[in-house]
Amino acid sequence: MNSHVSGESFVLLSPGTLQEIVLAPTALGTPVSVKPRGLADDETAPVDRIATGEAMRPPAPTDVLAERAADGGLLLRWTRRSRLGWLWPDGTELPLGESVEKYRVTLEGSAAALTYETLEPQLSISAEALGAFFGTVSVSVVQIGDFAQSRPISLSVDLAA
């Protein structure tokens, strides 16, 4: 709330009032026109937007951690998230919401870049593969979904330490 100012407009939504607009995957990148339906909305003009498919994009992984292995390699771990919900009923993990669990991990340094794909929320990178890097390396992880990839989560890792 600290980023808002006094007198700023806002919308109060009641639970259950928002409706999903279902579009075919082929609609991605095309213009769509949406007109609100509610009290006093008879004269409201439609809003035109490009369908970006944001709801089809899996949420970015979270809590990415990097740990140096005893052999000089790097172990990366992260927590996956699901498009199907945010609560863990009865302490069980939610289904992924994708046909397969898959991630793309990219390491970028001043002199090299490497990209890996993995089917689990962790990746072990050998000391030999890290030999092309020195100093600080940027690590980004995205989840690859059925229709789109997540936004990246990134961290910097100092390989000299």
Secondary structure, 3 states (H helix, E strand, C coil): CCCCCCCCCCCCCCCCCCCCCCCCHHHCCCEEEECCCCCCCCCCCCEEEECCCHHHCCCCCEEEEEEECCCCCEEEEEECCCCCCCCCHHHCCCCCCCCCCCEEEEEECCCCEEEEEECCCEEEECHHHHCCCCCEEEEEEEEECCCCECCCEEEEEECCC
